[in-house]
């Protein structure tokens, strides 16, 4: 059961990391297009700035799971190095609990914020503002497998 859960979390985290990478490519291409249209054609495509910003927002929130998986969010290496292994496990459990509580807060308030702005539209794109705000609860939900992996996998195998 544990191995199956780890494999499922690994695949999901790899998927969200891949989507994040694609969003980074998209944002880069949009900014490049913006520069070309602004400085070479003297007719800026203003919508690209807003869309690039939205892509970067989604990219950051979707990549959170991979960052949690690697343990890159909260680094307590100094304390782990000086503590005995039994206390290290307790520290990992406390950090996991705190990260999970933080994610729960993001999901709760992100959902509420998304609901509040659903009637507003994004300037220049004409799409609901809630599409951008939805990155908060969706990204937080996508971070949960990364937190699980960081807790279940030993530290030595996480960096591989």
N, CA, C and O of each residue as an XYZ file, in Angstrom:
640
protein
N       0.825     -1.198      0.000
C       0.000      0.000      0.000
C       0.868      1.260      0.000
O       0.615      2.205     -0.747
N       1.888      1.253      0.848
C       2.771      2.414      0.938
C       3.492      2.649     -0.390
O       3.597      3.785     -0.852
N       3.989      1.568     -1.001
C       4.696      1.685     -2.282
C       3.762      2.204     -3.364
O       4.160      3.019     -4.196
N       2.532      1.736     -3.353
C       1.549      2.187     -4.335
C       1.254      3.680     -4.162
O       1.172      4.422     -5.141
N       1.095      4.109     -2.914
C       0.854      5.528     -2.626
C       2.047      6.374     -3.073
O       1.869      7.439     -3.665
N       3.247      5.907     -2.793
C       4.449      6.640     -3.210
C       4.512      6.742     -4.726
O       4.807      7.813     -5.258
N       4.240      5.645     -5.434
C       4.272      5.677     -6.897
C       3.227      6.628     -7.464
O       3.504      7.378     -8.400
N       2.031      6.595     -6.895
C       0.971      7.499     -7.342
C       1.361      8.958     -7.120
O       1.183      9.798     -8.002
N       1.886      9.248     -5.950
C       2.321     10.616     -5.637
C       3.477     11.046     -6.535
O       3.537     12.195     -6.971
N       4.393     10.121     -6.808
C       5.528     10.423     -7.693
C       5.043     10.800     -9.090
O       5.487     11.792     -9.667
N       4.129      9.998     -9.624
C       3.613     10.272    -10.971
C       2.858     11.596    -11.014
O       3.026     12.381    -11.948
N       2.038     11.841    -10.016
C       1.269     13.083     -9.995
C       2.186     14.292     -9.865
O       1.986     15.299    -10.543
N       3.181     14.197     -9.004
C       4.126     15.300     -8.825
C       4.926     15.527    -10.103
O       5.169     16.673    -10.482
N       5.334     14.462    -10.765
C       6.053     14.598    -12.041
C       5.162     15.259    -13.092
O       5.635     16.076    -13.882
N       3.881     14.908    -13.103
C       2.944     15.516    -14.044
C       2.814     17.021    -13.796
O       2.914     17.819    -14.727
N       2.591     17.401    -12.537
C       2.445     18.834    -12.241
C       3.743     19.590    -12.504
O       3.715     20.752    -12.909
N       4.859     18.947    -12.278
C       6.145     19.582    -12.575
C       6.297     19.777    -14.086
O       6.809     20.804    -14.533
N       5.855     18.799    -14.864
C       5.905     18.926    -16.318
C       5.003     20.040    -16.824
O       5.386     20.807    -17.708
N       3.803     20.126    -16.260
C       2.888     21.201    -16.644
C       3.493     22.559    -16.274
O       3.373     23.526    -17.026
N       4.133     22.618    -15.126
C       4.798     23.864    -14.707
C       5.898     24.256    -15.683
O       6.049     25.431    -16.017
N       6.655     23.282    -16.134
C       7.717     23.563    -17.105
C       7.130     24.084    -18.412
O       7.676     25.009    -19.014
N       6.025     23.498    -18.850
C       5.365     23.974    -20.066
C       4.836     25.397    -19.894
O       4.898     26.206    -20.820
N       4.320     25.690    -18.715
C       3.844     27.052    -18.457
C       4.999     28.054    -18.444
O       4.831     29.201    -18.858
N       6.161     27.627    -17.975
C       7.339     28.501    -18.022
C       7.738     28.779    -19.465
O       8.076     29.911    -19.814
N       7.700     27.754    -20.296
C       8.003     27.931    -21.725
C       6.987     28.878    -22.351
O       7.355     29.777    -23.107
N       5.713     28.677    -22.037
C       4.666     29.544    -22.573
C       4.879     30.993    -22.149
O       4.784     31.902    -22.974
N       5.165     31.211    -20.869
C       5.394     32.578    -20.386
C       6.593     33.212    -21.083
O       6.558     34.389    -21.443
N       7.643     32.436    -21.269
C       8.842     32.947    -21.949
C       8.525     33.337    -23.384
O       8.936     34.401    -23.846
N       7.796     32.480    -24.088
C       7.431     32.771    -25.472
C       6.520     33.995    -25.567
O       6.648     34.800    -26.489
N       5.612     34.129    -24.620
C       4.712     35.290    -24.622
C       5.478     36.593    -24.390
O       5.213     37.600    -25.046
N       6.420     36.567    -23.463
C       7.220     37.771    -23.201
C       8.098     38.088    -24.409
O       8.263     39.255    -24.766
N       8.656     37.070    -25.032
C       9.462     37.281    -26.239
C       8.608     37.903    -27.352
O       9.034     38.840    -28.026
N       7.405     37.368    -27.529
C       6.485     37.921    -28.533
C       6.144     39.369    -28.203
O       6.061     40.207    -29.100
N       5.946     39.665    -26.934
C       5.656     41.035    -26.487
C       6.797     41.972    -26.865
O       6.552     43.074    -27.354
N       8.033     41.552    -26.646
C       9.198     42.376    -26.979
C       9.273     42.600    -28.493
O       9.527     43.716    -28.946
N       9.054     41.551    -29.260
C       9.097     41.670    -30.720
C       8.039     42.663    -31.213
O       8.342     43.559    -32.002
N       6.804     42.499    -30.745
C       5.736     43.381    -31.222
C       5.910     44.812    -30.732
O       5.529     45.758    -31.422
N       6.478     44.971    -29.555
C       6.640     46.333    -29.019
C       7.788     47.077    -29.689
O       7.630     48.232    -30.086
N       8.938     46.428    -29.819
C      10.127     47.157    -30.262
C      10.441     47.007    -31.753
O      11.075     47.885    -32.338
N      10.010     45.922    -32.365
C      10.271     45.766    -33.796
C       9.097     46.198    -34.661
O       9.279     46.766    -35.737
N       7.895     45.923    -34.180
C       6.717     46.258    -34.973
C       6.029     47.546    -34.524
O       5.125     48.044    -35.195
N       6.466     48.079    -33.383
C       5.869     49.292    -32.805
C       4.358     49.175    -32.634
O       3.635     50.166    -32.733
N       3.895     47.976    -32.380
C       2.479     47.721    -32.150
C       2.376     46.636    -31.077
O       2.171     45.467    -31.403
N       2.516     47.011    -29.794
C       2.609     46.005    -28.731
C       1.345     45.157    -28.579
O       0.222     45.658    -28.636
N       1.566     43.877    -28.388
C       0.479     42.951    -28.072
C       0.319     42.948    -26.555
O       0.957     42.162    -25.855
N      -0.528     43.824    -26.062
C      -0.633     44.034    -24.617
C      -1.190     42.829    -23.873
O      -0.900     42.646    -22.691
N      -1.979     42.011    -24.543
C      -2.572     40.854    -23.895
C      -1.528     39.833    -23.462
O      -1.779     39.041    -22.554
N      -0.358     39.842    -24.102
C       0.663     38.840    -23.771
C       1.206     39.022    -22.361
O       1.560     38.045    -21.702
N       1.273     40.258    -21.896
C       1.783     40.504    -20.545
C       0.866     39.883    -19.494
O       1.334     39.254    -18.545
N      -0.426     40.063    -19.668
C      -1.394     39.525    -18.713
C      -1.401     38.000    -18.765
O      -1.446     37.344    -17.724
N      -1.359     37.441    -19.952
C      -1.360     35.987    -20.098
C      -0.060     35.375    -19.562
O      -0.083     34.302    -18.959
N       1.065     36.049    -19.780
C       2.340     35.564    -19.236
C       2.315     35.587    -17.710
O       2.826     34.672    -17.064
N       1.726     36.621    -17.142
C       1.616     36.704    -15.683
C       0.750     35.569    -15.150
O       1.080     34.956    -14.134
N      -0.354     35.290    -15.830
C      -1.229     34.190    -15.409
C      -0.495     32.853    -15.510
O      -0.622     32.010    -14.623
N       0.265     32.657    -16.575
C       1.024     31.411    -16.737
C       2.054     31.254    -15.620
O       2.262     30.150    -15.117
N       2.695     32.350    -15.234
C       3.695     32.276    -14.158
C       3.039     31.991    -12.808
O       3.588     31.248    -11.994
N       1.866     32.579    -12.571
C       1.157     32.310    -11.317
C       0.803     30.830    -11.221
O       1.055     30.194    -10.197
N       0.221     30.282    -12.282
C      -0.122     28.865    -12.276
C       1.125     27.994    -12.176
O       1.117     26.966    -11.498
N       2.199     28.406    -12.854
C       3.437     27.644    -12.822
C       3.958     27.510    -11.390
O       4.344     26.423    -10.962
N       3.965     28.604    -10.669
C       4.491     28.593     -9.297
C       3.654     27.681     -8.399
O       4.198     26.869     -7.652
N       2.342     27.818     -8.475
C       1.501     27.011     -7.595
C       1.529     25.530     -7.967
O       1.482     24.676     -7.082
N       1.605     25.211     -9.263
C       1.667     23.805     -9.653
C       3.017     23.175     -9.313
O       3.092     21.968     -9.085
N       4.069     23.966     -9.277
C       5.394     23.439     -8.951
C       5.591     23.241     -7.455
O       6.585     22.645     -7.040
N       4.678     23.723     -6.654
C       4.837     23.624     -5.196
C       4.974     22.180     -4.724
O       5.739     21.907     -3.799
N       4.252     21.261     -5.338
C       4.348     19.858     -4.932
C       5.742     19.300     -5.112
O       6.242     18.574     -4.252
N       6.378     19.638     -6.236
C       7.744     19.165     -6.480
C       8.712     19.775     -5.477
O       9.663     19.124     -5.044
N       8.466     21.018     -5.114
C       9.345     21.691     -4.153
C       9.181     21.074     -2.766
O      10.164     20.859     -2.056
N       7.944     20.792     -2.386
C       7.723     20.109     -1.101
C       8.367     18.727     -1.113
O       8.975     18.315     -0.126
N       8.235     18.016     -2.219
C       8.807     16.672     -2.338
C      10.310     16.692     -2.082
O      10.839     15.812     -1.403
N      10.995     17.688     -2.622
C      12.437     17.803     -2.454
C      12.821     18.359     -1.092
O      13.997     18.360     -0.729
N      11.842     18.828     -0.343
C      12.139     19.418      0.958
C      12.741     20.796      0.839
O      13.436     21.254      1.747
N      12.487     21.453     -0.251
C      13.098     22.764     -0.504
C      12.303     23.918      0.077
O      12.769     25.057      0.039
N      11.137     23.666      0.606
C      10.334     24.755      1.154
C      10.838     25.177      2.534
O      11.094     26.355      2.783
N      10.973     24.217      3.405
C      11.431     24.518      4.757
C      12.690     23.697      4.999
O      12.633     22.477      5.151
N      13.798     24.369      5.032
C      15.068     23.667      5.202
C      15.484     23.711      6.668
O      15.721     24.777      7.235
N      15.565     22.549      7.251
C      15.994     22.412      8.642
C      17.206     21.502      8.729
O      17.363     20.752      9.693
N      18.062     21.573      7.718
C      19.225     20.685      7.660
C      20.134     20.836      8.869
O      20.665     19.847      9.373
N      20.316     22.046      9.330
C      21.191     22.266     10.482
C      20.676     21.503     11.696
O      21.436     20.814     12.376
N      19.383     21.633     11.962
C      18.804     20.961     13.124
C      18.793     19.446     12.947
O      19.032     18.698     13.896
N      18.511     19.000     11.717
C      18.520     17.559     11.475
C      19.903     16.968     11.688
O      20.028     15.840     12.164
N      20.927     17.704     11.346
C      22.299     17.194     11.455
C      22.731     17.031     12.908
O      23.506     16.127     13.223
N      22.247     17.883     13.784
C      22.706     17.812     15.177
C      21.783     16.989     16.080
O      22.122     16.713     17.230
N      20.618     16.598     15.556
C      19.673     15.832     16.373
C      19.831     14.332     16.140
O      20.208     13.907     15.048
N      19.546     13.535     17.159
C      19.570     12.078     16.977
C      18.441     11.654     16.023
O      17.450     12.370     15.878
N      18.591     10.485     15.374
C      17.595     10.037     14.379
C      16.155      9.998     14.890
O      15.231     10.334     14.149
N      15.955      9.599     16.128
C      14.572      9.532     16.643
C      13.942     10.922     16.717
O      12.756     11.086     16.430
N      14.721     11.899     17.095
C      14.211     13.276     17.171
C      14.064     13.857     15.762
O      13.186     14.684     15.520
N      14.919     13.426     14.839
C      14.793     13.871     13.442
C      13.443     13.456     12.874
O      12.806     14.223     12.152
N      13.008     12.248     13.199
C      11.701     11.781     12.718
C      10.567     12.604     13.307
O       9.588     12.896     12.622
N      10.695     12.976     14.566
C       9.679     13.825     15.195
C       9.664     15.197     14.522
O       8.598     15.744     14.241
N      10.850     15.750     14.266
C      10.945     17.045     13.590
C      10.314     16.974     12.202
O       9.597     17.891     11.801
N      10.573     15.899     11.470
C       9.970     15.727     10.144
C       8.450     15.661     10.252
O       7.745     16.232      9.420
N       7.948     14.979     11.254
C       6.497     14.904     11.461
C       5.889     16.256     11.777
O       4.813     16.588     11.281
N       6.575     17.042     12.603
C       6.081     18.385     12.947
C       6.079     19.279     11.711
O       5.108     19.993     11.458
N       7.161     19.241     10.947
C       7.241     20.049      9.724
C       6.157     19.618      8.736
O       5.529     20.464      8.099
N       5.935     18.320      8.606
C       4.889     17.818      7.715
C       3.518     18.312      8.168
O       2.702     18.734      7.348
N       3.273     18.258      9.458
C       2.001     18.738      9.993
C       1.821     20.231      9.726
O       0.752     20.664      9.296
N       2.857     21.010      9.980
C       2.769     22.459      9.749
C       2.561     22.781      8.265
O       1.778     23.667      7.923
N       3.258     22.064      7.397
C       3.075     22.275      5.952
C       1.661     21.910      5.529
O       1.053     22.602      4.712
N       1.137     20.821      6.085
C      -0.225     20.401      5.754
C      -1.238     21.426      6.244
O      -2.216     21.706      5.550
N      -1.023     21.980      7.405
C      -1.918     23.028      7.912
C      -1.858     24.268      7.027
O      -2.886     24.881      6.740
N      -0.659     24.634      6.598
C      -0.501     25.774      5.706
C      -1.237     25.531      4.387
O      -1.906     26.427      3.871
N      -1.112     24.332      3.851
C      -1.792     23.983      2.606
C      -3.304     24.020      2.811
O      -4.035     24.479      1.933
N      -3.773     23.546      3.945
C      -5.213     23.583      4.233
C      -5.721     25.023      4.266
O      -6.806     25.311      3.762
N      -4.950     25.914      4.850
C      -5.320     27.336      4.875
C      -5.354     27.898      3.456
O      -6.273     28.635      3.100
N      -4.350     27.549      2.647
C      -4.340     28.009      1.252
C      -5.563     27.496      0.485
O      -6.179     28.237     -0.281
N      -5.901     26.249      0.695
C      -7.064     25.681      0.003
C      -8.335     26.415      0.436
O      -9.138     26.826     -0.402
N      -8.510     26.573      1.738
C      -9.720     27.203      2.270
C      -9.868     28.645      1.794
O     -10.885     29.008      1.203
N      -8.863     29.454      2.050
C      -8.968     30.869      1.677
C      -8.835     31.081      0.168
O      -9.431     32.011     -0.376
N      -8.071     30.245     -0.504
C      -7.976     30.323     -1.957
C      -9.313     30.045     -2.613
O      -9.695     30.714     -3.573
N     -10.022     29.059     -2.092
C     -11.359     28.754     -2.612
C     -12.307     29.934     -2.380
O     -13.077     30.306     -3.265
N     -12.240     30.510     -1.192
C     -13.103     31.659     -0.889
C     -12.769     32.859     -1.785
O     -13.667     33.532     -2.292
N     -11.488     33.116     -1.971
C     -11.081     34.238     -2.832
C     -11.515     33.995     -4.276
O     -11.961     34.918     -4.957
N     -11.386     32.768     -4.735
C     -11.790     32.434     -6.096
C     -13.284     32.683     -6.279
O     -13.710     33.190     -7.317
N     -14.066     32.331     -5.285
C     -15.507     32.563     -5.346
C     -15.868     34.040     -5.345
O     -16.833     34.449     -5.989
N     -15.095     34.835     -4.625
C     -15.383     36.274     -4.538
C     -15.161     37.017     -5.852
O     -15.821     38.021     -6.121
N     -14.241     36.530     -6.660
C     -13.880     37.271     -7.875
C     -14.450     36.642     -9.142
O     -14.054     37.021    -10.244
N     -15.367     35.695     -9.008
C     -15.837     34.976    -10.195
C     -16.615     35.860    -11.172
O     -16.739     35.502    -12.344
N     -17.138     36.992    -10.727
C     -17.876     37.877    -11.634
C     -16.986     38.935    -12.279
O     -17.421     39.638    -13.192
N     -15.747     39.054    -11.811
C     -14.813     40.013    -12.408
C     -14.116     39.368    -13.598
O     -13.978     38.147    -13.668
N     -13.685     40.202    -14.524
C     -12.953     39.682    -15.677
C     -11.540     40.242    -15.693
O     -11.274     41.320    -15.161
N     -10.649     39.494    -16.309
C      -9.256     39.906    -16.445
C      -9.178     40.897    -17.601
O      -9.635     40.616    -18.709
N      -8.599     42.046    -17.327
C      -8.452     43.057    -18.372
C      -7.649     42.493    -19.540
O      -6.684     41.756    -19.338
N      -8.037     42.830    -20.725
C      -7.403     42.465    -21.991
C      -7.619     41.015    -22.394
O      -7.369     40.664    -23.547
N      -8.072     40.165    -21.489
C      -8.303     38.766    -21.847
C      -9.788     38.426    -21.886
O     -10.214     37.571    -22.662
N     -10.566     39.090    -21.056
C     -12.003     38.845    -21.028
C     -12.408     37.534    -20.390
O     -13.536     37.081    -20.583
N     -11.520     36.917    -19.638
C     -11.850     35.672    -18.933
C     -12.112     35.999    -17.463
O     -11.626     37.010    -16.957
N     -12.870     35.158    -16.784
C     -13.133     35.421    -15.367
C     -11.843     35.470    -14.543
O     -10.930     34.672    -14.751
N     -11.788     36.408    -13.619
C     -10.641     36.550    -12.721
C     -10.460     35.288    -11.882
O      -9.354     34.989    -11.432
N     -11.538     34.556    -11.676
C     -11.461     33.342    -10.867
C     -10.527     32.304    -11.485
O     -10.003     31.449    -10.771
N     -10.310     32.363    -12.788
C      -9.369     31.430    -13.419
C      -7.958     31.642    -12.891
O      -7.215     30.677    -12.715
N      -7.584     32.873    -12.639
C      -6.266     33.151    -12.086
C      -6.213     32.791    -10.603
O      -5.254     32.174    -10.140
N      -7.254     33.184     -9.862
C      -7.281     32.905     -8.430
C      -7.392     31.417     -8.128
O      -6.973     30.971     -7.060
N      -7.945     30.652     -9.043
C      -8.078     29.204     -8.831
C      -6.722     28.519     -8.710
O      -6.637     27.390     -8.227
N      -5.662     29.194     -9.145
C      -4.320     28.619     -9.011
C      -3.967     28.376     -7.545
O      -3.189     27.473     -7.236
N      -4.530     29.170     -6.647
C      -4.200     29.015     -5.220
C      -4.742     27.695     -4.666
O      -3.954     26.874     -4.198
N      -6.065     27.461     -4.701
C      -6.520     26.184     -4.132
C      -6.101     24.966     -4.960
O      -5.802     23.912     -4.399
N      -6.077     25.103     -6.279
C      -5.676     23.962     -7.116
C      -4.206     23.620     -6.877
O      -3.852     22.452     -6.717
N      -3.358     24.639     -6.855
C      -1.937     24.409     -6.595
C      -1.694     23.838     -5.213
O      -0.822     22.988     -5.029
N      -2.466     24.305     -4.238
C      -2.321     23.775     -2.880
C      -2.738     22.306     -2.831
O      -2.080     21.494     -2.181
N      -3.817     21.969     -3.510
C      -4.218     20.560     -3.583
C      -3.147     19.720     -4.259
O      -2.870     18.595     -3.843
N      -2.552     20.272     -5.300
C      -1.501     19.547     -6.029
C      -0.213     19.415     -5.213
O       0.636     18.583     -5.532
N      -0.062     20.217     -4.176
C       1.132     20.137     -3.334
C       1.051     19.002     -2.313
O       2.075     18.573     -1.780
N      -0.138     18.524     -2.045
C      -0.307     17.478     -1.025
C       0.499     16.216     -1.343
O       1.147     15.688     -0.439
N       0.493     15.705     -2.581
C       1.339     14.528     -2.852
C       2.827     14.782     -2.594
O       3.542     13.870     -2.177
N       3.295     15.991     -2.833
C       4.691     16.315     -2.552
C       4.992     16.260     -1.065
O       6.055     15.794     -0.653
N       4.053     16.736     -0.265
C       4.219     16.673      1.194
C       4.231     15.220      1.653
O       5.035     14.834      2.501
N       3.340     14.427      1.091
C       3.295     13.001      1.440
C       4.611     12.322      1.086
O       5.156     11.552      1.877
N       5.117     12.614     -0.111
C       6.383     12.004     -0.531
C       7.536     12.413      0.368
O       8.378     11.585      0.715
N       7.582     13.669      0.744
C       8.670     14.133      1.609
C       8.636     13.420      2.961
O       9.679     13.172      3.567
N       7.445     13.099      3.420
C       7.315     12.417      4.699
C       7.605     10.917      4.587
O       8.259     10.340      5.456
N       7.115     10.292      3.517
C       7.233      8.834      3.407
C       8.580      8.342      2.904
O       9.024      7.253      3.267
N       9.232      9.146      2.066
C      10.503      8.689      1.486
C      11.676      9.143      2.352
O      11.673     10.260      2.869
N      12.654      8.299      2.506
C      13.844      8.719      3.268
C      14.566      9.879      2.569
O      14.523     10.009      1.346
N      15.213     10.695      3.356
C      15.884     11.904      2.835
C      16.915     11.560      1.777
O      17.103     12.336      0.840
N      17.583     10.436      1.891
C      18.650     10.095      0.947
C      18.103      9.808     -0.449
O      18.793     10.064     -1.436
N      16.874      9.282     -0.559
C      16.320      8.961     -1.875
C      15.551     10.114     -2.507
O      15.177     10.030     -3.677
N      15.309     11.181     -1.767
C      14.551     12.299     -2.318
C      15.362     13.135     -3.280
O      14.790     13.760     -4.173
N      16.630     13.167     -3.137
C      17.471     14.016     -3.978
C      17.851     13.358     -5.275
O      18.514     13.977     -6.108
N      17.444     12.100     -5.475
C      17.802     11.405     -6.706
C      16.833     11.701     -7.823
O      16.994     11.191     -8.931
